[in-house]
Structure formats: C-alpha cells, structure tokens
C-alpha cells in the first residue's frame, strides 16, 4: 500500500499533552491534516495554565489579598481536594533539570508555547464539535453515559477511528483513493 501524501488523508488524535499537540498540529498545519480528535487537552490558551491565568495573575505560586497570601493549587481531585500546590510542583521540575530541561509538564509547555519568531496565522472554517463533562477529571473522553469513565477511556480509540474515517471519506477530493487504505 502506498501512503497518500495529501492532507485530506491525514488526521490526528490525542489526549492530555497529546491532545494539545494534536490540536496544535491541526491549527498550525491546516493543509496537512484533515481533522484533530482531542480529549482532555492541556491548556489551549493561557487563561487556565494549570490554575494560573497568565494574562491576569501577577504571581504563579500564590494569590494575595488584603489579609493573606494563599498558595495556588497545582492539582486537584474531581471533588476539589487540593493534592499539590504550584510552587513545589514547579520546584520538582527544576530539580529534574534547570533551564527548561526537566522534560516534564511545565518545561514541555515552555518548549511548545514559547515564542518561536514571527508567525503568520490563518482563520480557516471549523466544523468542530465539543463534549464537555462537568466535574469530570483529567482523562475524560466523553462517550456513552451508560459507560463508566474507565470503559469510555478504554474504548476511545475504537470510538474515534470510525469518526475519522467517515470524515475523511466525506471530505476526500473527487477521484481520490478512498479504498486502498480501508480494510
């Protein structure tokens, strides 16, 4: 089988860090990919960079008020219980590697989101759909309500791949090879 080099025949999907990578790939290379299926992506803008709003917060480790300085939560359970604060979470990565070399969550975000020089953007049409799970934890993939979250996670690829195929078939250019890669 010969690979099809045209963008209509390529799609990407991922979850968590792979989710924003899949989304970024589609956004930055819209002619090379014909869709991105994304679940529980890490931040796609900087209003909720973990629990820090990079546009408004003046400190990533604590919020200050008239009477107190409160640590910013780095990680929470679905019920809101704080299990890590930002300062020690970031400090852990610094111990793993200075100057952005920890290869962990914060440093990989810096590598991807830091300025890379002048870039041009376009505003292509989007036929995106979105399923939100209020109160659901990280790793939520949507899916049938009668399934548990674990069952939905375990079947995510089986649910997404047929959608990807249908999308490619529906958007393939006239005369494109839509048979050699289906089995």
C-alpha beads as a LAMMPS data file, in Angstrom:
LAMMPS data file: protein, C-alpha beads

183 atoms
182 bonds

1 atom types
1 bond types

-500.0 500.0 xlo xhi
-500.0 500.0 ylo yhi
-500.0 500.0 zlo zhi

Masses

1 110.0

Atoms # bond

1 1 1 0.000 0.000 0.000
2 1 1 1.348 3.421 -0.956
3 1 1 0.815 6.225 1.568
4 1 1 -1.417 9.075 0.436
5 1 1 0.569 12.314 0.802
6 1 1 -2.349 14.768 0.539
7 1 1 -3.627 16.448 3.699
8 1 1 -7.227 15.237 3.260
9 1 1 -5.970 11.713 4.089
10 1 1 -4.257 12.666 7.354
11 1 1 -5.791 13.210 10.786
12 1 1 -4.502 13.225 14.312
13 1 1 -5.846 12.495 17.769
14 1 1 -4.591 12.522 21.310
15 1 1 -5.345 13.105 24.948
16 1 1 -3.779 15.262 27.657
17 1 1 -0.462 16.608 26.357
18 1 1 -1.119 14.622 23.180
19 1 1 -4.450 16.444 22.980
20 1 1 -2.976 19.898 22.700
21 1 1 -0.279 18.540 20.399
22 1 1 -2.984 17.121 18.114
23 1 1 -4.918 20.398 18.256
24 1 1 -1.793 22.492 17.656
25 1 1 -0.812 20.282 14.715
26 1 1 -4.207 20.908 13.113
27 1 1 -4.133 24.648 13.855
28 1 1 -0.563 25.269 12.692
29 1 1 -0.684 22.906 9.695
30 1 1 -4.305 23.019 8.484
31 1 1 -3.389 21.985 4.937
32 1 1 -1.512 18.903 6.147
33 1 1 -4.274 17.453 8.366
34 1 1 -7.970 16.865 7.832
35 1 1 -9.043 16.869 11.451
36 1 1 -7.980 16.517 15.045
37 1 1 -9.837 14.452 17.635
38 1 1 -8.802 15.791 21.004
39 1 1 -9.662 14.716 24.540
40 1 1 -8.773 16.369 27.834
41 1 1 -6.171 18.693 26.301
42 1 1 -3.781 20.619 28.435
43 1 1 -4.307 24.373 28.066
44 1 1 -5.050 25.641 24.606
45 1 1 -4.627 29.219 25.746
46 1 1 -3.147 30.809 28.833
47 1 1 -6.268 31.703 30.817
48 1 1 -6.018 28.371 32.634
49 1 1 -2.368 27.393 32.546
50 1 1 -2.890 24.798 35.242
51 1 1 -4.638 27.087 37.734
52 1 1 -2.792 30.252 36.734
53 1 1 -4.187 32.913 34.421
54 1 1 -1.031 34.178 32.708
55 1 1 -2.908 37.241 31.453
56 1 1 -4.097 38.433 34.868
57 1 1 -2.274 36.698 37.749
58 1 1 0.826 38.547 38.941
59 1 1 2.310 35.504 40.677
60 1 1 2.135 31.860 39.601
61 1 1 2.620 30.466 43.089
62 1 1 0.222 32.439 45.299
63 1 1 -2.678 34.848 45.205
64 1 1 -2.530 37.792 47.551
65 1 1 -5.355 39.615 49.192
66 1 1 -5.636 42.299 51.822
67 1 1 -5.202 39.827 54.671
68 1 1 -3.428 36.746 53.321
69 1 1 -1.291 35.061 50.692
70 1 1 -2.920 31.824 49.508
71 1 1 -0.944 29.142 47.619
72 1 1 -2.286 28.401 44.136
73 1 1 -3.341 24.803 43.717
74 1 1 -1.313 22.856 41.166
75 1 1 -3.519 19.780 41.051
76 1 1 -6.929 18.828 42.405
77 1 1 -9.116 15.776 42.628
78 1 1 -12.508 15.979 40.855
79 1 1 -14.137 16.853 44.201
80 1 1 -11.865 19.922 44.527
81 1 1 -9.461 18.486 47.085
82 1 1 -6.034 20.040 46.540
83 1 1 -3.297 17.430 46.172
84 1 1 -0.417 19.698 45.064
85 1 1 0.465 23.394 45.089
86 1 1 2.170 25.225 42.234
87 1 1 5.453 26.186 43.962
88 1 1 6.559 22.650 44.928
89 1 1 5.204 21.234 41.670
90 1 1 7.332 23.639 39.650
91 1 1 10.248 23.169 42.088
92 1 1 10.170 19.421 41.422
93 1 1 10.747 20.046 37.723
94 1 1 13.550 22.475 38.471
95 1 1 15.324 19.727 40.422
96 1 1 14.951 17.394 37.413
97 1 1 16.631 19.883 35.086
98 1 1 17.402 23.595 35.076
99 1 1 16.903 25.987 32.171
100 1 1 13.829 24.172 30.857
101 1 1 15.452 20.751 30.626
102 1 1 13.328 18.707 33.033
103 1 1 11.321 17.227 30.132
104 1 1 8.301 17.279 32.439
105 1 1 4.977 19.127 32.108
106 1 1 5.970 22.768 32.713
107 1 1 9.123 22.636 30.616
108 1 1 7.446 20.924 27.686
109 1 1 4.789 23.648 27.698
110 1 1 7.558 26.249 27.641
111 1 1 9.194 24.466 24.713
112 1 1 5.958 24.386 22.738
113 1 1 4.378 27.712 23.700
114 1 1 7.420 29.981 23.989
115 1 1 7.990 32.498 21.223
116 1 1 9.489 30.986 18.097
117 1 1 9.858 34.067 15.950
118 1 1 7.408 35.724 13.575
119 1 1 4.473 33.514 12.627
120 1 1 1.554 34.032 10.301
121 1 1 -1.866 32.654 11.155
122 1 1 -4.999 31.960 9.164
123 1 1 -8.599 31.667 10.175
124 1 1 -9.930 28.518 8.436
125 1 1 -13.511 27.320 8.812
126 1 1 -14.029 24.853 11.636
127 1 1 -16.706 22.195 11.878
128 1 1 -15.554 21.244 15.369
129 1 1 -17.820 19.568 17.891
130 1 1 -17.317 19.617 21.628
131 1 1 -18.434 17.398 24.503
132 1 1 -17.973 18.815 27.994
133 1 1 -18.055 16.717 31.150
134 1 1 -18.825 18.960 34.152
135 1 1 -16.955 17.755 37.219
136 1 1 -15.124 15.067 35.274
137 1 1 -11.415 14.587 35.991
138 1 1 -8.422 14.684 33.693
139 1 1 -8.600 11.828 31.163
140 1 1 -12.328 12.320 30.473
141 1 1 -13.037 11.151 26.904
142 1 1 -16.788 11.569 26.725
143 1 1 -18.719 8.651 25.366
144 1 1 -21.947 6.883 26.207
145 1 1 -23.426 7.931 29.550
146 1 1 -24.162 4.313 30.479
147 1 1 -20.412 3.508 30.453
148 1 1 -18.066 4.294 33.316
149 1 1 -15.269 6.750 32.654
150 1 1 -12.818 3.826 32.585
151 1 1 -14.926 1.993 29.976
152 1 1 -15.116 5.144 27.851
153 1 1 -11.355 5.665 28.127
154 1 1 -10.702 2.045 27.162
155 1 1 -12.865 2.377 24.045
156 1 1 -11.845 5.881 22.997
157 1 1 -9.726 4.818 20.009
158 1 1 -12.467 2.430 18.843
159 1 1 -14.993 5.280 19.024
160 1 1 -12.774 7.915 17.386
161 1 1 -11.234 5.982 14.499
162 1 1 -14.547 5.307 12.699
163 1 1 -15.405 9.023 13.016
164 1 1 -12.046 9.902 11.481
165 1 1 -12.623 7.517 8.569
166 1 1 -16.111 8.903 7.910
167 1 1 -14.779 12.460 7.989
168 1 1 -12.014 11.622 5.508
169 1 1 -14.450 9.880 3.192
170 1 1 -16.852 12.823 3.318
171 1 1 -14.121 15.394 2.622
172 1 1 -11.957 13.485 0.142
173 1 1 -11.466 15.249 -3.179
174 1 1 -13.323 13.831 -6.158
175 1 1 -11.380 10.902 -7.624
176 1 1 -9.199 10.414 -4.524
177 1 1 -8.167 6.915 -3.480
178 1 1 -10.597 6.068 -0.668
179 1 1 -10.364 2.287 -0.929
180 1 1 -6.740 1.126 -0.692
181 1 1 -6.364 2.185 2.924
182 1 1 -9.628 0.729 4.239
183 1 1 -9.722 -2.873 5.367

Bonds

1 1 1 2
2 1 2 3
3 1 3 4
4 1 4 5
5 1 5 6
6 1 6 7
7 1 7 8
8 1 8 9
9 1 9 10
10 1 10 11
11 1 11 12
12 1 12 13
13 1 13 14
14 1 14 15
15 1 15 16
16 1 16 17
17 1 17 18
18 1 18 19
19 1 19 20
20 1 20 21
21 1 21 22
22 1 22 23
23 1 23 24
24 1 24 25
25 1 25 26
26 1 26 27
27 1 27 28
28 1 28 29
29 1 29 30
30 1 30 31
31 1 31 32
32 1 32 33
33 1 33 34
34 1 34 35
35 1 35 36
36 1 36 37
37 1 37 38
38 1 38 39
39 1 39 40
40 1 40 41
41 1 41 42
42 1 42 43
43 1 43 44
44 1 44 45
45 1 45 46
46 1 46 47
47 1 47 48
48 1 48 49
49 1 49 50
50 1 50 51
51 1 51 52
52 1 52 53
53 1 53 54
54 1 54 55
55 1 55 56
56 1 56 57
57 1 57 58
58 1 58 59
59 1 59 60
60 1 60 61
61 1 61 62
62 1 62 63
63 1 63 64
64 1 64 65
65 1 65 66
66 1 66 67
67 1 67 68
68 1 68 69
69 1 69 70
70 1 70 71
71 1 71 72
72 1 72 73
73 1 73 74
74 1 74 75
75 1 75 76
76 1 76 77
77 1 77 78
78 1 78 79
79 1 79 80
80 1 80 81
81 1 81 82
82 1 82 83
83 1 83 84
84 1 84 85
85 1 85 86
86 1 86 87
87 1 87 88
88 1 88 89
89 1 89 90
90 1 90 91
91 1 91 92
92 1 92 93
93 1 93 94
94 1 94 95
95 1 95 96
96 1 96 97
97 1 97 98
98 1 98 99
99 1 99 100
100 1 100 101
101 1 101 102
102 1 102 103
103 1 103 104
104 1 104 105
105 1 105 106
106 1 106 107
107 1 107 108
108 1 108 109
109 1 109 110
110 1 110 111
111 1 111 112
112 1 112 113
113 1 113 114
114 1 114 115
115 1 115 116
116 1 116 117
117 1 117 118
118 1 118 119
119 1 119 120
120 1 120 121
121 1 121 122
122 1 122 123
123 1 123 124
124 1 124 125
125 1 125 126
126 1 126 127
127 1 127 128
128 1 128 129
129 1 129 130
130 1 130 131
131 1 131 132
132 1 132 133
133 1 133 134
134 1 134 135
135 1 135 136
136 1 136 137
137 1 137 138
138 1 138 139
139 1 139 140
140 1 140 141
141 1 141 142
142 1 142 143
143 1 143 144
144 1 144 145
145 1 145 146
146 1 146 147
147 1 147 148
148 1 148 149
149 1 149 150
150 1 150 151
151 1 151 152
152 1 152 153
153 1 153 154
154 1 154 155
155 1 155 156
156 1 156 157
157 1 157 158
158 1 158 159
159 1 159 160
160 1 160 161
161 1 161 162
162 1 162 163
163 1 163 164
164 1 164 165
165 1 165 166
166 1 166 167
167 1 167 168
168 1 168 169
169 1 169 170
170 1 170 171
171 1 171 172
172 1 172 173
173 1 173 174
174 1 174 175
175 1 175 176
176 1 176 177
177 1 177 178
178 1 178 179
179 1 179 180
180 1 180 181
181 1 181 182
182 1 182 183
